[in-house]
Amino acid sequence: MKNNEAISLPHLTNEIVRGARKTKLCAYAVALEGWRRGLTLKWYTIDSGKFDDMITFGVNPPGRLFSLSSGEKTHHFFRTRGDKVSDEAVEIGSDKNETKHWLANAGVPVPAGEEFLEDTGEEAIIAYGEKIGYPLVLKPTNGSLGNGVITNIKNSSELKKAIHYVRGTLGYGDIIVEQYMPGEEYRVYVVEDKVVAAYNRLPANIIGDDEHTIEELIHLKNEQRRKNARLFSCLIDIDQETLEFIEGSGYQLDSIPKKDEKILLMEKTNVSAGGDPVDVTDEIPEEFKEIAINAVHAIPGLYHGGVDIIVDLNKPIDQAAVVIELNPTAQIGGILFPMKGRARDIPSAIVDYYFPETKDIKTDREKIYFDFNTVLAPLQNRSAEEVEVAPALVGEIYQKRYVAVGKVNRIRYHRYIKHAAIDLNLSGYITTLTENEIEIIVSGTDKSVINKFKQVISNVDNIAEVKKVTEENFYQPVRIGFEISEEMESISTKNINTVIKKYEREIHKMRKDKRRLEKENIKIKISRSWRYTEFLRKLEKKTKSSD
């Protein structure tokens, strides 16, 4: 398997977004773009009261609620959705049946289907399924992230089983039954009258290499996903559903696929379930883009959002596509960090829409960012309900790397450099390289100040003995502010508590991972493939013991 590096925008790399994961990644990407243009950025807790008139959900821990301001104009955002999108649009988008009615009334193609409320018996649902014909899809009216979506139901027995699972096991009462549309699934992101990005959502899969087993290829694929800022938490699980799908396709976990043979591991295409986001923005036909734009226009108060489309490539282009879902609060991580293709700049398009006056601002945005976790710390430890991020460096940004040699590892000297940098409106950091060397990175918008900072480092009395200072240009992104990497003076009790809580969360996550792996191990051991290969393991053990 090819060990590709993660694809990203040059100004939104893995390093920059390291502290922002899952839906916080979406919020951070939009907020960072606005902040880099010189807009005032604030982050909030839900208790701040700033979002009382805006539908939100899943807002804890903090990192999904923010505002951007320019002069007297302020817009509030929940993840990628700004306050121009109406609550009515959000309510319609969260109800799949309501969405279908609005789309159908506007002439947007949707699959035939019907909603069944909790008190509708399975006999009526099965009768409807027989009426519109198999294969079918069954899904919760108010589900998300692909939860409870059962596709390609081929007969009444499978439909009955799906009803029991979604209603009984998952607890969704209201469901939708509709025609199953085979084909490619696309997530298209629209802002007003323009498709900004489109990506193909492929089901979890592996590619054979004539060497590794399916199980080994899954682990290799997960290693690749761990390098991706969006996909690192969306690994492919070898659970019962995956095992059954693999076995239903005629393979076992220990099967060795041929070179370049593609093996699907499940039918669901959701990125959160191990699916691959593949950029197709330049390849998708204009006819499909028009359908996505019309779908957004069909919903009152929806000006930007994600549109999910299924395309049957075997049909004529004017009959090939149907819209299956709208998402006013769409996740955008998949197209910011796709598995293939190009990353697309949805955050810029969103900020352009809310603050068109900032479109032409020229700034070296790839050179500056802010540390997300540091900014959120007062909100997470409940010492504040809102925090304002220090202003960004805006314009042409100059950077230098200085290395000071001598008796330079003195806290007083490091503090002197830090205070001098802050007084000159410079960002950067100091790092100890050796006992007699320190590295000083400075970043700012005044080239002459950057170039003269060597004098600040060199001309010191009594606080250090600087024998030599070398300099070179620096090209990596720098966090706003100035840090001394080894200095402990700024660690307050609150910050210590934040660090402790961070480690407690990591321990909790490891325990969850341990329980999950134990469950997966049990599932594997009760699978047919494990039972069928038991004699091989016994034979191998016997052979080794005889040796």
Beta strands, then each sheet from edge to edge (+ up, - down):
strand 1: 40-44
strand 2: 65-70
strand 3: 73-78
strand 4: 81-82
strand 5: 113-116
strand 6: 136-140
strand 7: 150-153
strand 8: 175-179
strand 9: 184-191
strand 10: 194-202
strand 11: 205-207
strand 12: 262-264
strand 13: 276-279
strand 14: 304-311
strand 15: 321-327
strand 16: 368-369
strand 17: 386-388
strand 18: 398-407
strand 19: 427-434
strand 20: 437-444
strand 21: 465-473
strand 22: 478-479
strand 23: 482-484
sheet 1: 4+ 3- 2+ 1- 17+
sheet 2: 5+ 8- 6+ 7-
sheet 3: 13+ 10- 9+ 14- 15+
sheet 4: 11+ 12-
sheet 5: 16+ 22+
sheet 6: 21+ 18- 20+ 19- 23-
end
